[in-house]
Amino acid sequence: MKRESDFREAEPSRFGAGVKVHNRWIRHTQKQSGEVFNKDVSGISISAISQSGEERATKYGLTMDPEKEGMKGYVSESDRNNQTLDGIVEGYSENNPEATIRNVRVKEELMVHGPKNFIDLYNDKWTANKKKILESQGLTLEDFSKLTPDQQEQIAEDAEEPVIQEWLDNSDSELARLHPPRNAAAKFASLFNRRHDRLAKKLYNDSEIDIAHVTHKTVTEPFLASGVLIRNSDGSRINTIEQLGGSLRILDNWESETKTDEHGNPTTKVIIRGEEYHLDPKVLEELAKEGIEQLKESGFAKQGEAQKKFRRK
């Protein structure tokens, strides 16, 4: 005779079937200052976003077609990432005033990391490149702060691209020795791994949700160039950021999406600049495990997550 528990176990699950999880990994919008690091070069710049940056973030939100269950947001602890997300939410909500906007959480994995000697060298190389660009325009380093946010952005981005490519694409570089890209890729992978199959299993059947992650240059790029991605069109494995057309520019983004069928079987894809990729599950698993260990060692896993509310305009 069958017990009541046997019938309960045979009942279809309410979770994980027909689910869509749409992740967007977004670099913050334009800052008032194009400086990469703060005055003491001990961490990233604390500059807020510019007026143009706010407008651009809102326009980006307008391009998003809201999912049924609305949006949930995650940011680094930087104020400009919260400000960027505010702008995105404004545009997103304009598309669908009834969309649910959940509280935003601060995530350790979206923050910029690196030892002081790495930051110093990165800044030295960026400054040298910036100086060359300014001199080609008849300007000096002192003139940089006098330029408009648009002018500073262009110079800063052009000066930084060779530095980040040296770090990620040249394993013999001093930058890579001081701060191995794999370490950065692993910390991000621990978050990425939780946002797809694992999250889909926890959502009610037929749920569709947007998740916006606002972060910084150097956070997601090591992961993208770690060998975890395989391009669908030609089967090539991505091992350099150059293969993807370079690093994230201001408010640049890439997407990852997991869908499950009626039985809860997941399929995940990554979209970068219009190109589709799939994941190497073994590489992802190894990276995520390393990232979890890093978070445990840093003590962040014990602290929990800080939570903030959207500042609705």
C-alpha positions in Angstrom: 0.0 0.0 0.0 1.3 3.4 -0.9 1.8 5.9 1.9 0.5 9.5 1.7 4.2 10.7 1.4 4.6 8.6 -1.7 1.8 10.6 -3.5 3.3 13.9 -2.3 6.7 13.0 -3.7 5.1 12.1 -7.1 3.4 15.5 -7.4 4.9 17.9 -9.9 7.2 20.5 -8.4 6.0 24.1 -8.3 9.6 25.3 -9.0 12.0 25.5 -11.9 9.9 24.6 -14.9 9.4 27.1 -17.8 11.6 29.6 -16.0 13.7 32.4 -17.6 16.5 34.2 -15.8 17.8 37.1 -17.8 21.1 38.6 -16.4 22.7 41.8 -17.5 26.2 42.6 -16.5 26.6 46.3 -16.9 29.5 48.7 -16.4 28.6 52.0 -14.6 27.7 55.0 -16.7 29.8 58.1 -17.3 31.5 59.7 -14.3 32.1 63.4 -13.6 35.8 62.6 -13.5 37.6 60.3 -15.9 40.2 59.3 -13.3 40.4 55.6 -12.7 41.7 55.6 -9.1 41.2 57.9 -6.1 43.7 60.7 -5.2 45.8 58.4 -3.1 45.7 55.6 -5.6 44.6 53.2 -2.9 41.4 52.2 -4.6 39.0 53.2 -7.4 37.8 56.7 -8.0 34.9 57.8 -5.9 33.5 60.2 -8.6 29.7 60.3 -8.9 28.1 60.1 -12.3 27.7 63.1 -14.6 24.5 64.5 -15.8 25.1 63.0 -19.2 25.8 59.7 -17.4 22.4 59.8 -15.7 20.6 60.5 -19.0 22.5 57.6 -20.7 21.6 55.2 -17.9 18.0 56.1 -18.2 18.1 55.6 -22.0 19.7 52.2 -21.4 16.8 51.3 -19.1 14.4 52.2 -21.8 15.9 49.6 -24.1 15.1 46.8 -21.7 11.8 44.9 -22.3 10.7 44.0 -18.7 10.1 40.4 -17.8 6.9 39.3 -16.1 8.4 39.3 -12.6 10.3 42.6 -13.1 13.8 43.4 -12.0 16.2 42.7 -9.1 19.4 44.7 -8.9 22.9 44.1 -7.5 25.8 46.6 -7.4 29.2 47.1 -5.9 29.5 49.4 -2.9 30.3 52.4 -5.2 27.8 55.2 -5.1 28.0 55.7 -8.9 26.9 52.1 -9.4 23.8 52.8 -7.3 23.3 56.0 -9.3 23.7 54.1 -12.5 21.1 51.6 -11.4 18.7 54.3 -10.4 18.8 55.7 -13.9 18.4 52.2 -15.4 15.4 51.6 -13.2 13.8 54.9 -14.2 13.9 53.9 -17.9 12.9 50.3 -17.1 9.9 51.5 -15.1 8.8 53.9 -17.9 8.6 50.9 -20.2 6.3 49.1 -17.7 5.0 51.1 -14.7 3.6 48.0 -13.2 6.9 46.1 -13.2 8.1 45.0 -9.8 11.4 46.6 -8.7 13.0 44.7 -5.8 15.6 46.1 -3.3 19.1 46.3 -4.5 21.9 44.4 -2.8 25.6 45.1 -2.6 27.8 42.2 -3.8 31.4 41.6 -2.9 31.9 39.9 -6.3 31.1 43.1 -8.2 33.7 45.1 -6.4 37.2 45.9 -7.8 40.0 44.0 -6.1 43.8 43.9 -6.4 46.8 44.3 -4.2 48.3 47.8 -3.8 51.4 47.1 -5.9 49.1 46.0 -8.8 47.0 49.1 -8.5 50.2 51.3 -8.5 51.5 49.7 -11.6 48.2 49.7 -13.4 47.8 53.4 -12.6 51.4 54.2 -13.7 50.8 52.6 -17.1 47.4 54.3 -17.5 48.9 57.7 -16.6 51.7 57.2 -19.1 49.3 56.4 -21.9 47.0 59.3 -20.8 50.0 61.7 -21.0 50.9 60.6 -24.5 47.3 61.2 -25.7 47.1 64.6 -24.1 50.4 65.6 -25.5 49.2 64.6 -29.0 46.5 67.2 -28.5 48.8 69.9 -27.1 47.7 69.3 -23.6 49.3 68.4 -20.3 48.3 66.0 -17.4 47.2 69.1 -15.5 44.8 70.0 -18.3 42.9 66.7 -17.9 40.6 67.7 -15.1 39.6 70.9 -17.0 38.2 68.8 -19.9 34.5 68.0 -20.2 33.3 64.6 -18.9 32.9 63.4 -22.6 36.5 64.4 -23.4 37.9 62.9 -20.2 35.9 59.7 -20.9 37.4 59.3 -24.4 41.0 59.8 -23.2 40.7 57.7 -20.1 39.1 54.8 -22.0 41.7 54.9 -24.8 44.5 55.1 -22.2 43.2 52.1 -20.2 42.5 49.6 -22.9 46.2 48.7 -23.6 46.7 48.2 -19.8 43.8 45.9 -19.2 44.7 43.9 -22.4 48.3 43.6 -21.1 47.0 42.3 -17.7 44.5 39.8 -19.2 46.2 38.7 -22.4 49.8 38.5 -21.4 50.4 35.9 -18.7 54.1 36.9 -18.5 53.3 40.5 -17.7 54.1 42.1 -14.4 50.5 43.0 -14.0 49.4 39.4 -14.3 52.1 38.3 -11.8 51.0 40.8 -9.2 47.3 40.0 -9.6 46.7 36.8 -11.5 43.6 37.2 -13.7 42.4 33.7 -12.7 41.9 34.9 -9.1 39.7 37.7 -10.3 37.9 35.4 -12.7 37.2 32.9 -9.9 35.7 35.4 -7.5 33.3 36.6 -10.2 32.5 33.0 -11.3 31.2 32.2 -7.8 28.5 34.8 -8.3 27.9 34.0 -12.0 27.4 30.3 -11.1 24.5 31.2 -8.7 22.6 33.3 -11.2 21.7 30.6 -13.7 20.7 26.9 -13.2 20.8 27.2 -9.4 18.6 30.3 -9.3 16.2 28.9 -11.9 15.5 25.9 -9.7 14.3 28.2 -6.9 11.8 30.2 -8.9 8.2 29.4 -9.3 7.2 27.6 -12.6 6.8 30.0 -15.5 8.6 32.8 -13.8 10.6 35.3 -15.9 12.9 37.8 -14.2 15.5 40.4 -15.1 18.6 40.7 -12.9 20.8 43.8 -13.4 24.4 43.7 -12.0 26.2 47.1 -12.2 29.9 46.8 -11.8 33.3 48.2 -12.9 35.9 47.6 -15.6 38.3 44.8 -14.6 35.6 42.8 -12.7 33.9 40.7 -15.4 36.6 40.8 -18.0 38.9 38.3 -16.3 36.0 35.8 -16.3 35.2 36.4 -20.0 38.8 35.8 -21.0 39.3 32.8 -18.7 38.5 30.1 -21.3 35.0 29.4 -19.9 33.3 30.8 -23.1 33.1 29.0 -26.4 31.8 31.0 -29.4 28.8 29.2 -31.1 29.5 30.4 -34.6 33.0 28.9 -34.9 33.6 26.8 -31.7 36.6 28.9 -30.7 37.4 29.1 -27.0 37.8 32.7 -25.6 41.2 33.1 -23.9 41.8 36.8 -24.4 39.8 39.9 -24.0 41.0 41.0 -27.5 39.0 38.1 -29.0 35.8 39.8 -27.7 36.7 43.2 -29.1 38.2 44.6 -26.0 37.0 45.4 -22.5 33.8 47.0 -21.4 33.4 50.7 -22.2 31.3 53.1 -20.2 27.8 51.6 -19.8 28.8 48.7 -22.0 27.2 45.4 -21.0 26.9 41.7 -21.8 24.0 39.3 -21.1 23.6 35.7 -19.9 20.3 33.9 -19.9 19.0 30.6 -18.6 15.8 29.0 -19.7 14.2 25.8 -18.5 11.8 23.5 -20.3 8.6 22.0 -18.9 10.8 19.4 -17.0 13.1 22.0 -15.5 16.1 21.1 -17.8 18.2 24.3 -18.2 19.9 25.8 -21.2 22.2 28.8 -20.7 23.7 31.2 -23.3 25.9 34.2 -23.1 25.5 37.2 -25.5 28.4 39.6 -26.0 28.1 42.4 -28.5 25.5 40.5 -30.5 27.5 37.2 -30.6 26.3 34.1 -28.8 28.5 31.8 -26.6 28.0 28.7 -24.5 29.8 27.7 -21.3 32.3 25.0 -20.6 30.7 23.6 -17.4 34.0 22.0 -16.1 35.9 25.3 -16.3 33.0 27.2 -14.7 32.8 24.7 -11.9 36.5 24.9 -11.2 36.5 28.7 -11.2 33.4 28.9 -9.0 34.9 26.6 -6.4 38.1 28.7 -6.3 36.0 31.8 -5.9 34.0 30.4 -3.0 37.3 29.7 -1.2 38.5 33.2 -1.8 35.3 34.6 -0.3 35.5 32.4 2.7 39.1 33.5 3.3 38.1 37.2 3.0 35.4 36.7 5.6 32.7 38.2 3.4 30.6 35.1 3.3 30.2 35.3 7.1 29.2 38.9 7.0 26.2 38.5 4.7 25.0 41.0 2.2 24.4 44.7 2.7 21.0 45.8 1.4 19.9 49.2 0.1 16.7 50.6 -1.4 16.3 52.1 -4.8 16.1 55.9 -4.7 13.1 56.3 -6.9 12.9 59.6 -8.6 
